[in-house]
Amino acid sequence: MDIEALFSGERRIYSRVNLDLQCLIYADNVEMNGEIVNVSETGIGIVVQIDDVKHPINVNDTIMVTGVNDEEVAQFEAKVIRTVDEDGHLLIGARIVNQRQVEDFINNEKVKAYINLIRKASV
């Protein structure tokens, strides 16, 4: 699946940083595996394989996102602003509820390492 193509053509206020971080998503306390594919100052893009969607995720739902294997890569609430079902994957675009949680997420050392790695690879 071409994640960048799904986001192409959008008008963005805040730039996105592409990531590749495994995560857990909780919707009504139902746990699902996902992947954080990008983050901006206010939002996040997450992909879940359709087979892993164990509970409906709809626009205006609030989800909890946390790092996998108890590595606290991220932990925050996000309000779903859009979902796209594409090629066996559910793409979730969400706005992070608490701006401080975005700062904590972006300032996390593991996330900084991913961002630096991605930036170096794109040069």
C-alpha positions as CSV (number, residue, x, y, z in Angstrom):
1,M,0.0,0.0,0.0
2,D,1.3,3.5,-0.9
3,I,0.8,5.5,2.3
4,E,2.2,8.7,0.8
5,A,-0.2,8.4,-2.1
6,L,-3.2,8.3,0.3
7,F,-2.0,11.6,1.8
8,S,-1.0,13.3,-1.4
9,G,-2.8,16.4,-2.6
10,E,-3.7,17.4,1.0
11,R,-3.3,21.0,2.1
12,R,-1.4,20.9,5.3
13,I,-0.9,23.6,8.0
14,Y,1.7,21.5,9.8
15,S,4.4,19.4,8.1
16,R,4.3,15.6,8.6
17,V,7.3,13.5,9.7
18,N,7.1,10.0,8.3
19,L,7.6,7.3,10.8
20,D,7.5,3.5,11.0
21,L,6.6,2.7,14.6
22,Q,4.6,-0.3,15.8
23,C,1.9,0.7,18.2
24,L,-1.2,-0.5,20.0
25,I,-4.6,1.2,19.5
26,Y,-7.3,1.0,22.1
27,A,-10.9,1.7,20.9
28,D,-13.4,1.2,23.8
29,N,-10.7,-0.8,25.6
30,V,-10.3,-3.2,22.6
31,E,-6.6,-3.6,21.7
32,M,-5.5,-3.6,18.1
33,N,-2.0,-3.7,16.5
34,G,-1.1,-0.8,14.3
35,E,1.7,1.3,12.8
36,I,2.3,5.0,13.3
37,V,3.2,6.1,9.7
38,N,3.4,9.9,10.4
39,V,3.1,12.6,12.9
40,S,2.6,16.4,12.8
41,E,2.4,19.0,15.5
42,T,-1.3,18.3,16.0
43,G,-2.0,14.9,14.4
44,I,-1.0,11.4,13.6
45,G,-1.5,8.9,10.8
46,I,-2.0,5.2,11.8
47,V,-2.4,2.1,9.7
48,V,-4.1,-1.1,10.9
49,Q,-4.5,-4.2,8.8
50,I,-8.2,-4.9,8.3
51,D,-7.8,-8.3,9.8
52,D,-6.5,-6.7,13.0
53,V,-9.5,-4.4,13.4
54,K,-11.4,-6.0,16.2
55,H,-13.7,-3.0,17.0
56,P,-15.2,-0.4,14.7
57,I,-13.2,2.9,14.5
58,N,-15.3,5.8,13.3
59,V,-14.9,9.5,12.8
60,N,-15.2,11.4,16.2
61,D,-14.2,8.3,18.2
62,T,-11.4,8.8,20.7
63,I,-8.7,6.2,20.6
64,M,-5.7,5.6,22.9
65,V,-2.3,5.0,21.2
66,T,0.6,3.5,23.0
67,G,4.0,1.9,22.2
68,V,4.3,-1.8,21.7
69,N,5.9,-4.2,24.2
70,D,5.7,-1.7,27.1
71,E,8.3,0.5,25.4
72,E,6.7,3.8,26.1
73,V,7.3,5.2,22.7
74,A,4.1,7.1,22.8
75,Q,0.9,7.3,24.9
76,F,-1.8,9.7,24.0
77,E,-5.5,10.1,23.2
78,A,-6.5,11.1,19.7
79,K,-9.8,12.0,18.1
80,V,-10.4,10.3,14.8
81,I,-11.0,12.8,12.0
82,R,-11.0,10.4,9.1
83,T,-10.7,6.7,8.1
84,V,-9.9,5.2,4.8
85,D,-10.3,1.5,3.9
86,E,-7.6,0.8,1.3
87,D,-6.1,-2.5,0.0
88,G,-6.8,-4.5,3.2
89,H,-5.7,-1.7,5.5
90,L,-7.5,0.9,7.6
91,L,-5.8,4.3,7.5
92,I,-6.7,6.5,10.5
93,G,-6.1,10.2,10.6
94,A,-6.5,11.6,14.1
95,R,-6.0,14.8,16.0
96,I,-4.0,14.4,19.2
97,V,-6.2,15.7,22.1
98,N,-3.5,17.1,24.3
99,Q,-0.8,19.3,22.6
100,R,1.6,18.4,25.5
101,Q,1.3,14.8,24.5
102,V,2.4,15.6,21.0
103,E,5.4,17.4,22.4
104,D,6.2,14.5,24.7
105,F,5.8,12.1,21.7
106,I,8.0,14.1,19.4
107,N,10.6,14.7,22.1
108,N,10.9,10.9,22.9
109,E,14.4,9.8,22.3
110,K,13.4,6.7,20.2
111,V,11.1,8.8,18.0
112,K,13.9,11.4,17.5
113,A,16.2,8.6,16.4
114,Y,13.6,7.4,13.8
115,I,13.1,11.0,12.6
116,N,16.9,11.5,12.2
117,L,17.3,8.2,10.4
118,I,14.5,9.0,8.0
119,R,15.9,12.5,7.4
120,K,19.4,11.1,6.7
121,A,18.0,8.5,4.3
122,S,16.1,11.1,2.3
123,V,19.2,13.3,1.7
